[in-house]
């Protein structure tokens, strides 16, 4: 049995001066308490009690190259003596913007921000200014940040969410003004008929449709064939912008994100997390005519830390690794992630535990269910969460760190030996809960 005595002691101490003992509510979700870590290196984390964890949380996605990747750390270290924020421009911004516009589908112009939540709000404002409309359509189970305008129906209780064919907006937190629900339309994802019906109910009112092109936060689920293209076409037919939230899938689903993977281009796209391999950076990019509303219509966007020296240096260094040999690291990542998914599936069958291992090789989940594979949020939320939590706890005892929903992020630092070690540990963990 692993000891977490020092983490427990630190957590009790921290709660006296830091609200709730954490700096993000997401971090409450750890057992026996939110754990305290001293360092990360490659695919491993080292906690204050001396426990070593093979990490499949990876900061909830940013550490695509593993923890403290040397090329990124060296590039950032070389800039520290140059200053951090200038309240002005610098050449690294220019070079990074040019590379991103060359690399990413549909990105003619970009604007940098510091977090995904900020970038989502910028995209909403751009869509409203460009179309002259106010409503944003989003999907059940898709998370777009914790702001009042976005944290709606991200994880709605089904007894509050209304019928599947016409969900009602559900505020995700106390303290959100009811008025934000008036400007939000919610639909079920992965069904073009439901999206068409929502457009019909709100004809001429929807400024933009935002989605995770692969549902990740509600449980990693790929779009059905033709769904992304159909959603884009419905947006065009109804005068709304098609907005892809690639905060997680960008630079994780592939070098060119989910849009590159599925061959679909959005009007606006939001990136964050993996783009700077662990340093804070987000951005909105897309059509020039839409992005130009920042200048032509005076749409306001600001941020003291936007384009800061270290985040630009980190992103450029990360791209050097990710782009090398036309994304060769992704071929290894896909192969290892596929082997890990297949191995976990075989372990579930070996122990006669009904489950589906689903998602992409770099981001997937073990859904405990004896039913069909989930295709949307309501399917995913109906899976056995108690067994997922039990598996998470059993994995932790074996030195494998996932989140409590049994969701796995992979990095380029997870080599074949680590995958082998992980599968052996997962076999023991599954035996413990079977």
Residue pairs with C-beta under 8 A, 6 or more apart in sequence:
1 397
2 49
2 51
2 396
2 397
3 49
3 51
4 32
4 33
4 35
4 47
4 49
4 51
5 49
6 36
6 47
6 48
6 49
7 33
7 34
7 35
7 36
7 47
7 48
7 49
8 32
8 33
10 36
10 48
11 21
11 33
11 34
11 36
12 21
14 21
14 22
15 21
20 28
21 33
21 34
22 28
22 34
26 60
27 34
28 34
29 403
29 404
30 404
31 392
31 393
31 396
31 404
35 47
36 47
36 48
37 45
37 46
37 47
37 48
38 46
38 47
38 48
39 45
39 46
39 67
39 68
40 46
40 55
40 63
40 66
40 67
40 68
41 66
41 67
41 68
42 66
42 67
42 68
42 413
43 54
43 55
43 66
43 67
43 411
43 413
43 414
43 415
43 418
44 52
44 53
44 54
44 55
44 67
45 52
45 53
45 55
45 67
45 401
46 52
46 53
47 53
51 399
52 399
53 396
53 399
53 400
53 401
54 399
54 400
54 401
54 414
54 418
54 421
54 422
54 425
55 63
55 67
55 401
56 400
56 401
56 402
56 408
56 409
56 410
56 414
56 422
57 401
57 402
57 403
57 409
58 64
58 66
58 67
58 409
58 410
58 411
59 273
59 278
60 248
60 273
60 403
60 409
61 247
61 248
61 252
61 273
61 274
61 363
61 409
62 272
62 273
62 274
62 276
62 277
62 278
63 274
63 277
63 278
63 409
63 411
64 251
64 252
64 273
64 274
64 277
64 318
64 322
64 362
64 411
64 412
65 71
65 72
65 277
65 278
65 318
65 321
65 322
65 411
65 412
65 413
66 411
66 412
66 413
66 414
67 278
67 413
69 277
69 278
69 318
69 321
69 413
71 317
71 318
71 320
71 321
72 276
72 277
72 278
72 279
72 314
72 317
72 318
72 321
74 317
75 313
75 314
75 316
75 317
76 279
76 310
76 313
76 314
76 317
78 313
79 309
79 310
79 313
80 310
82 309
83 309
84 308
84 309
84 310
85 304
85 305
85 308
85 309
86 309
87 304
89 307
90 307
90 309
90 312
92 309
92 312
92 313
92 316
93 112
93 307
93 312
95 316
96 312
96 315
96 316
96 319
97 110
97 112
99 316
99 319
100 107
100 110
100 283
100 285
101 107
101 108
101 109
101 110
101 285
103 255
103 256
103 319
103 323
104 250
104 256
104 257
104 259
104 260
104 269
104 271
104 285
105 256
105 257
105 259
105 260
105 264
105 265
105 269
106 259
106 265
106 266
106 267
106 269
106 285
106 286
106 287
107 269
107 285
107 286
108 285
108 286
108 287
108 288
108 291
109 285
109 286
109 287
109 288
109 291
109 292
110 283
110 284
110 285
110 291
111 122
111 283
111 284
111 285
111 291
111 294
111 301
111 306
112 281
112 282
112 283
112 306
112 307
112 311
113 119
113 122
113 272
113 281
113 282
113 283
113 284
113 301
113 303
113 306
114 280
114 281
114 282
114 303
114 305
114 306
114 308
114 311
115 145
115 272
115 280
115 282
116 144
116 145
116 245
116 247
116 270
116 272
116 273
116 282
117 144
117 145
117 146
117 147
117 150
118 145
118 282
118 303
119 247
119 270
119 271
119 272
119 282
119 283
119 284
120 144
120 145
120 147
120 150
120 210
120 245
120 247
120 270
121 145
121 147
121 149
121 150
122 284
122 301
123 208
123 210
123 243
123 268
123 270
123 284
124 136
124 149
124 150
124 207
124 208
124 210
125 299
125 300
125 301
126 241
126 268
126 284
126 290
126 291
126 293
126 294
126 299
127 133
127 136
127 207
127 208
127 240
127 241
127 243
127 268
127 290
128 134
128 136
128 207
128 208
129 293
129 297
129 299
130 207
130 241
130 289
130 290
130 293
130 297
131 207
131 208
131 239
131 240
131 241
132 207
133 204
133 205
133 206
133 207
133 239
133 240
134 183
134 205
134 207
135 183
135 184
135 185
135 202
135 205
135 206
135 207
136 149
136 183
136 184
136 185
136 206
136 207
136 208
136 209
136 210
137 184
137 185
137 186
137 187
137 195
137 198
137 199
137 202
137 206
137 208
137 209
137 210
137 240
138 144
138 150
138 152
138 153
138 184
138 185
138 186
138 187
138 209
138 210
138 211
139 153
139 186
139 187
139 188
139 189
139 211
139 212
139 215
139 377
140 153
140 156
140 161
140 167
140 186
140 187
140 188
140 189
140 218
140 376
140 377
140 378
141 153
141 154
141 155
141 189
141 215
141 217
141 218
141 219
141 376
141 377
141 378
141 380
141 381
142 154
142 189
142 210
142 211
142 212
142 215
142 217
142 218
142 245
142 377
143 151
143 154
143 155
143 212
143 217
143 218
144 150
144 151
144 154
144 210
144 245
144 247
144 270
145 151
146 172
146 173
148 176
148 177
148 180
149 180
149 183
149 184
151 171
151 172
151 173
151 176
152 169
152 170
152 171
152 172
152 176
152 180
152 181
152 184
152 186
153 161
153 167
153 169
153 170
153 172
153 184
153 186
154 172
154 217
154 218
155 172
155 217
155 218
155 381
156 167
156 170
156 172
157 170
158 378
158 381
160 168
160 170
161 167
161 168
161 170
162 168
164 188
164 194
164 378
165 188
165 194
165 197
166 197
166 198
166 201
167 186
167 187
167 188
168 186
169 181
169 184
169 185
169 186
170 186
171 178
171 180
171 181
185 198
185 201
185 202
185 205
185 206
187 194
187 195
187 197
187 198
188 194
188 376
188 377
188 378
189 211
189 215
189 376
189 377
190 215
190 221
190 223
190 224
190 227
190 375
190 376
191 227
191 376
192 226
192 227
192 230
192 231
192 234
195 209
195 230
195 231
195 234
196 234
198 206
199 206
199 234
199 238
199 240
203 238
204 238
204 239
206 238
206 240
207 240
207 241
208 235
208 240
208 241
208 242
208 243
208 267
208 268
209 231
209 234
209 235
209 240
209 241
209 242
209 243
210 243
210 244
210 245
211 231
211 243
211 244
211 245
212 244
212 245
212 246
212 248
212 249
213 223
213 228
213 244
213 245
213 246
213 249
213 253
213 257
213 258
213 259
213 262
213 264
213 266
214 220
214 221
214 222
214 223
214 249
214 253
214 258
214 359
214 360
214 363
215 221
215 376
215 377
215 380
216 248
216 249
216 359
216 363
217 248
218 376
218 377
218 380
218 381
219 358
219 365
219 367
219 374
219 377
219 380
219 381
219 383
219 405
219 407
220 358
220 359
220 360
220 363
220 364
220 365
220 407
221 358
221 359
221 374
221 375
221 376
221 379
221 380
222 358
222 359
222 360
223 262
224 375
228 262
228 264
229 264
231 242
232 242
232 264
232 265
232 266
235 241
235 242
235 267
236 242
241 267
241 268
241 290
242 266
242 267
242 268
243 266
243 267
243 268
243 269
243 270
244 257
244 258
244 259
244 266
244 268
244 269
244 270
245 269
245 270
246 253
246 257
246 258
246 259
246 269
246 270
246 271
247 270
247 271
247 272
247 273
247 282
248 273
248 274
248 363
249 257
249 258
249 360
249 363
250 257
250 258
250 269
250 271
250 272
250 273
250 274
250 275
251 257
251 271
251 273
251 274
251 275
251 318
251 322
252 273
252 274
252 360
252 362
252 363
252 409
253 260
253 261
253 360
253 362
253 363
254 260
254 261
254 327
254 330
255 322
255 323
255 326
255 327
255 330
257 269
257 271
259 265
259 266
259 269
266 286
267 286
267 287
267 290
268 284
268 285
268 286
268 287
268 290
268 291
269 284
269 285
269 286
270 282
270 283
270 284
271 282
271 283
271 285
272 281
272 282
272 283
274 318
275 281
275 282
275 283
275 315
275 318
276 311
276 314
276 315
276 318
277 314
277 315
277 317
277 318
277 321
278 314
279 310
279 311
279 314
279 315
280 305
280 311
281 311
281 312
281 314
281 315
284 291
285 291
293 299
294 301
305 311
321 329
321 412
322 329
322 330
329 412
332 412
333 361
333 362
333 410
333 411
333 412
334 361
334 362
335 361
336 361
336 410
336 414
336 415
336 416
336 419
337 360
337 361
337 362
337 364
337 410
338 361
339 419
340 361
340 408
340 410
340 414
340 419
340 422
340 423
341 357
341 359
341 361
341 364
342 357
343 419
343 423
343 426
344 357
344 366
344 423
344 426
345 355
345 357
347 423
347 426
347 427
347 430
348 354
348 355
348 357
348 366
348 430
350 427
350 430
351 430
351 431
351 434
352 434
353 368
353 387
353 430
353 433
353 434
354 368
354 369
354 370
355 366
355 367
355 368
355 369
356 366
356 367
356 369
356 373
356 374
357 364
357 365
357 366
357 367
358 364
358 365
358 367
358 373
358 374
359 365
361 410
362 409
362 410
363 407
363 408
363 409
363 410
364 407
364 408
365 405
365 406
365 407
365 408
366 388
366 391
366 406
366 408
367 373
367 374
367 380
367 383
367 388
367 406
368 383
368 384
368 385
368 387
368 388
368 391
368 406
369 382
369 383
369 384
371 379
371 382
372 379
373 379
374 380
374 382
374 383
385 405
387 433
388 404
388 405
388 406
389 404
390 433
391 406
391 429
391 430
391 433
392 402
392 403
392 404
392 405
392 406
394 428
394 429
394 430
394 432
394 433
395 401
395 402
395 425
395 426
395 429
397 429
397 432
398 425
398 426
398 428
398 429
399 425
400 422
400 425
400 426
400 429
402 408
414 422
